[in-house]
C-alpha cells in the first residue's frame, strides 16, 4: 500500500507541470505582466518537478520531454503577446489572479533553491567506486536536501542524511516492468550483484531476513554489510537473504562481489541503500559520498 501511495503521489506531481505547460500554451494572455507571471509560475513548477520528482516511477526520459514542451509553450505564448496590437487593461479579477501567481511563486522559489542545493554539501566527501556494473543506474532518493531525500532526512537518525537509494533502469527508463508490478523479479535492480566500493575491512555482517513482498514495508533489520575504509564506515543495505559472500573481520578489495540486491528490511521495493559515517568511536556523523568525483542527487544517472 505504501508503494502505491508513493507512486500515485509521483504521478500527480509529474502531471501537474505538463498541465501547467498546456495552460501556458493555450492561455490568451491579456498583457505583458500577465504573461511574465504565468511564464514564471509554470517555469518554477517545471524546474522543481524536473529536479525533485523521482521520474523512474514513470520514465526518466519524460523529464526531458518536459523541458522541450516548456520551451515550445514559452515560445508560442511569447509570440502571441508580441503579435498583440495593444494590451488589455487589468480588471479586478486579473489583479487578484496575478496576486495569486505571485504568492505561488514565493512558495515555489524556496523549494527550487532547496532542490538545487541538493548537489552541494557542507563537508568533504569520501570518494568511492560505484557498487554496480553493466547497466544504467539511477538515484531514486538522495542529495543534500529534504526535497530530494525525504525519507533519509526526516528521521531522528542523522547518520543517513547523505544516504542514497539506487535502482536500475530498464530500456523504458523505468525502475520496473509495468507501473506497479507485484513480482520482485520485475524490478530491474533485484538480484543485481553488489561490488565493494572500496578496499578495507568488513566490520559488520547481518543476514537472514527474507525479502518483503512488494508494498509491504518491513520493520525488521535489513540484511547489510558495513565496511571500514578511507576513514569512514560504509553501510550497504537491503541485500537478499543468503546472498552475502563475505564474513565479519574479512579484508576485501575494491570491486570484490559482496552479495545481491533484495528487498529485505525497512523497504517497500528493491533498491540498494548506501551511506557513510565518520570512522571514530560511536560516531554517527554523516559523510557525503562521491563517485568518480561527482556528487549525486535524486535523478542522477550512472552508466556502467
C-alpha positions as CSV (number, residue, x, y, z in Angstrom):
1,X,0.0,0.0,0.0
2,X,2.9,2.4,0.8
3,X,4.5,1.9,-2.6
4,X,1.1,2.5,-4.3
5,X,0.6,5.8,-2.4
6,X,4.1,6.9,-3.3
7,X,3.6,6.1,-6.9
8,X,0.2,7.9,-7.0
9,X,1.9,11.0,-5.4
10,X,4.7,10.9,-8.0
11,X,2.2,10.5,-10.9
12,X,0.2,13.5,-9.7
13,X,3.3,15.7,-9.2
14,X,4.5,14.6,-12.7
15,X,1.2,15.5,-14.4
16,X,0.9,19.0,-12.8
17,X,3.7,20.6,-14.7
18,X,2.5,19.1,-18.1
19,X,-1.0,20.5,-17.4
20,X,0.5,23.9,-16.5
21,X,2.5,23.9,-19.7
22,X,-0.7,23.2,-21.7
23,X,-2.2,26.2,-19.8
24,X,0.7,28.4,-20.7
25,X,0.5,27.3,-24.4
26,X,-3.3,27.8,-24.8
27,X,-3.9,30.7,-22.5
28,X,-5.0,34.0,-24.1
29,X,-2.5,36.3,-22.3
30,X,-4.1,39.7,-21.6
31,X,-1.0,41.8,-21.1
32,X,2.8,41.5,-20.6
33,X,2.5,41.4,-16.8
34,X,0.1,38.5,-17.0
35,X,2.4,36.7,-19.4
36,X,5.5,37.2,-17.3
37,X,3.8,36.0,-14.2
38,X,2.3,33.0,-15.9
39,X,5.6,32.1,-17.6
40,X,7.5,32.4,-14.3
41,X,5.0,30.3,-12.4
42,X,5.0,27.5,-15.0
43,X,8.8,27.7,-15.3
44,X,9.2,27.4,-11.5
45,X,6.9,24.5,-11.2
46,X,8.6,22.7,-14.2
47,X,12.0,23.3,-12.7
48,X,11.0,21.9,-9.3
49,X,9.5,18.9,-11.0
50,X,12.5,18.3,-13.2
51,X,14.8,18.2,-10.2
52,X,12.7,16.8,-7.4
53,X,10.3,14.3,-8.9
54,X,11.6,10.7,-9.0
55,X,11.0,10.1,-12.7
56,X,11.9,6.4,-12.6
57,X,8.4,5.7,-11.3
58,X,7.2,6.6,-14.8
59,X,10.1,7.1,-17.2
60,X,13.3,9.0,-16.7
61,X,13.1,10.3,-20.2
62,X,9.8,12.1,-19.6
63,X,11.7,14.8,-17.7
64,X,13.4,15.9,-21.0
65,X,10.1,15.9,-22.8
66,X,9.0,18.3,-20.0
67,X,11.9,20.7,-21.0
68,X,11.0,20.5,-24.7
69,X,7.3,21.2,-24.1
70,X,8.0,24.1,-21.8
71,X,10.4,25.7,-24.3
72,X,7.8,25.4,-27.1
73,X,5.0,26.7,-24.8
74,X,7.1,29.7,-23.8
75,X,7.9,30.5,-27.5
76,X,4.3,30.3,-28.8
77,X,2.9,32.2,-25.8
78,X,5.5,34.9,-26.3
79,X,4.7,35.1,-30.0
80,X,1.0,35.7,-29.1
81,X,1.7,38.5,-26.7
82,X,4.3,40.0,-29.1
83,X,1.9,40.0,-32.0
84,X,-0.9,41.7,-30.0
85,X,-1.5,45.3,-31.1
86,X,-2.5,46.5,-27.7
87,X,-2.6,45.4,-24.1
88,X,-5.9,44.7,-22.4
89,X,-6.3,46.8,-19.2
90,X,-6.3,44.7,-16.0
91,X,-9.6,44.2,-14.3
92,X,-10.1,43.5,-10.5
93,X,-10.2,39.8,-11.3
94,X,-7.0,40.0,-13.3
95,X,-5.2,41.7,-10.4
96,X,-6.4,39.0,-8.0
97,X,-5.2,36.3,-10.3
98,X,-1.8,38.0,-10.6
99,X,-1.6,38.3,-6.8
100,X,-2.3,34.5,-6.5
101,X,0.5,33.9,-9.0
102,X,2.9,36.0,-7.0
103,X,2.1,34.1,-3.8
104,X,2.6,30.7,-5.6
105,X,5.9,31.9,-6.9
106,X,7.0,32.9,-3.4
107,X,6.2,29.4,-2.3
108,X,8.0,27.7,-5.2
109,X,11.1,29.8,-5.1
110,X,12.5,28.4,-1.7
111,X,11.5,24.9,-2.8
112,X,13.6,25.3,-6.0
113,X,16.5,26.7,-4.0
114,X,16.3,23.6,-1.7
115,X,16.2,21.3,-4.7
116,X,19.2,22.9,-6.4
117,X,21.1,22.8,-3.1
118,X,20.8,19.0,-3.0
119,X,24.0,18.8,-5.2
120,X,26.1,20.9,-2.7
121,X,27.5,19.6,0.5
122,X,28.9,21.4,3.5
123,X,31.6,18.9,4.3
124,X,34.2,17.0,2.2
125,X,33.1,13.7,0.6
126,X,34.6,10.3,0.5
127,X,35.4,9.0,-3.0
128,X,34.1,5.5,-3.5
129,X,33.8,3.1,-6.5
130,X,30.3,2.7,-7.9
131,X,29.0,-0.6,-6.5
132,X,27.4,-1.9,-9.7
133,X,28.4,-2.8,-13.3
134,X,26.7,-3.3,-16.6
135,X,23.7,-1.1,-16.7
136,X,22.1,2.2,-16.2
137,X,21.7,3.1,-12.6
138,X,19.6,5.8,-11.0
139,X,19.5,7.6,-7.7
140,X,15.8,7.4,-6.6
141,X,16.5,9.2,-3.4
142,X,19.5,11.1,-2.2
143,X,21.2,14.5,-2.1
144,X,21.7,17.3,0.5
145,X,18.0,18.3,0.7
146,X,14.8,17.1,2.3
147,X,13.2,17.8,-1.1
148,X,15.2,15.1,-2.8
149,X,15.8,12.7,0.1
150,X,12.8,13.0,2.4
151,X,12.9,9.5,4.0
152,X,16.6,9.9,4.9
153,X,16.4,13.5,6.2
154,X,13.2,13.5,8.2
155,X,14.1,10.8,10.7
156,X,15.8,11.2,14.1
157,X,19.0,9.3,13.0
158,X,21.1,11.9,11.1
159,X,23.7,9.3,10.1
160,X,21.7,8.8,6.9
161,X,21.5,12.5,6.0
162,X,23.7,11.9,2.9
163,X,22.4,8.4,2.1
164,X,21.5,7.3,-1.4
165,X,19.0,4.7,-2.7
166,X,20.0,3.3,-6.0
167,X,17.9,1.4,-8.6
168,X,18.5,0.2,-12.1
169,X,16.6,1.5,-15.2
170,X,15.3,-0.7,-18.0
171,X,15.1,0.3,-21.7
172,X,12.0,2.5,-21.0
173,X,13.7,4.5,-18.3
174,X,11.6,2.9,-15.5
175,X,12.9,1.0,-12.5
176,X,10.5,-1.9,-13.2
177,X,8.4,-3.5,-15.9
178,X,5.0,-2.1,-15.5
179,X,3.6,0.7,-13.3
180,X,3.3,-1.2,-10.1
181,X,4.4,-4.8,-10.5
182,X,3.9,-7.3,-7.7
183,X,6.8,-9.6,-8.5
184,X,10.2,-8.8,-7.1
185,X,11.9,-10.0,-10.3
186,X,10.0,-7.3,-12.2
187,X,12.3,-4.7,-10.7
188,X,15.5,-4.2,-12.7
189,X,17.8,-3.9,-9.7
190,X,16.5,-7.1,-8.0
191,X,19.3,-9.8,-7.8
192,X,22.0,-7.4,-9.2
193,X,25.4,-8.2,-7.8
194,X,26.8,-5.5,-5.4
195,X,30.5,-4.9,-5.6
196,X,32.7,-3.4,-2.8
197,X,33.0,0.3,-3.2
198,X,36.5,0.4,-1.5
199,X,39.2,-1.8,-0.1
200,X,39.0,-2.3,3.6
201,X,37.8,-4.5,6.5
202,X,34.3,-5.9,6.9
203,X,33.3,-4.9,10.4
204,X,29.6,-6.0,10.4
205,X,27.5,-8.5,8.5
206,X,23.8,-9.1,9.1
207,X,21.8,-11.8,7.1
208,X,18.8,-14.0,7.3
209,X,15.9,-11.5,6.9
210,X,13.6,-12.6,4.0
211,X,12.6,-10.2,1.2
212,X,9.4,-8.2,1.7
213,X,6.5,-8.6,-0.7
214,X,6.1,-5.5,-2.8
215,X,4.2,-2.8,-1.0
216,X,4.7,-4.5,2.4
217,X,7.2,-2.2,4.1
218,X,9.2,-4.4,6.5
219,X,10.2,-3.4,10.1
220,X,12.9,-6.0,10.6
221,X,16.6,-5.1,10.4
222,X,18.0,-5.1,6.9
223,X,20.5,-7.6,5.6
224,X,23.5,-5.4,5.3
225,X,27.3,-5.0,5.3
226,X,29.5,-2.4,6.9
227,X,33.0,-1.8,5.6
228,X,35.7,0.3,7.3
229,X,37.8,2.1,4.7
230,X,39.2,5.6,3.9
231,X,38.4,6.9,7.3
232,X,34.7,6.1,7.1
233,X,32.3,3.2,7.8
234,X,30.3,2.4,4.7
235,X,26.9,0.6,5.0
236,X,25.3,-1.2,2.1
237,X,21.8,-2.5,2.9
238,X,18.7,-4.3,1.7
239,X,20.6,-7.4,0.3
240,X,18.6,-10.5,-0.4
241,X,18.9,-13.2,2.3
242,X,21.6,-15.9,1.7
243,X,23.4,-13.9,-1.0
244,X,26.1,-12.3,1.2
245,X,29.6,-13.6,0.2
246,X,31.8,-12.2,2.9
247,X,32.1,-12.5,6.7
248,X,32.8,-10.2,9.5
249,X,36.5,-9.4,10.0
250,X,37.4,-10.2,6.4
251,X,39.7,-8.0,4.4
252,X,38.2,-7.1,1.0
253,X,39.3,-5.4,-2.2
254,X,37.5,-2.7,-4.2
255,X,35.3,-4.4,-6.8
256,X,35.0,-7.6,-4.9
257,X,31.5,-9.1,-5.1
258,X,29.6,-8.7,-1.8
259,X,26.1,-10.1,-2.5
260,X,22.9,-9.3,-4.4
261,X,20.2,-6.6,-4.1
262,X,17.0,-7.7,-2.4
263,X,14.0,-6.1,-0.6
264,X,14.8,-7.0,3.0
265,X,14.4,-4.7,6.0
266,X,12.6,-1.3,6.1
267,X,11.9,-1.1,2.4
268,X,8.9,-1.4,0.1
269,X,10.6,-2.2,-3.2
270,X,14.1,-3.5,-4.3
271,X,17.0,-1.0,-4.1
272,X,20.5,-0.6,-2.7
273,X,20.8,1.8,0.3
274,X,24.3,3.2,0.8
275,X,25.6,5.7,3.3
276,X,28.9,6.6,5.2
277,X,29.7,7.9,8.6
278,X,33.0,9.1,10.1
279,X,35.1,6.2,11.5
280,X,35.5,7.3,15.0
281,X,34.1,5.6,18.1
282,X,30.3,6.0,18.5
283,X,30.2,8.4,15.6
284,X,27.0,9.0,13.6
285,X,28.5,12.0,11.7
286,X,27.3,11.5,8.1
287,X,29.9,11.8,5.3
288,X,28.8,12.6,1.7
289,X,29.8,10.1,-1.0
290,X,31.1,10.9,-4.4
291,X,31.5,8.5,-7.4
292,X,34.2,9.4,-10.0
293,X,34.4,12.9,-8.4
294,X,30.7,13.5,-8.8
295,X,28.2,14.3,-6.1
296,X,24.9,12.6,-6.9
297,X,21.3,13.5,-6.0
298,X,17.8,12.4,-7.0
299,X,17.6,11.8,-10.8
300,X,21.3,11.4,-11.1
301,X,22.3,8.7,-13.6
302,X,25.4,6.4,-13.6
303,X,26.1,4.3,-16.8
304,X,28.3,1.3,-16.4
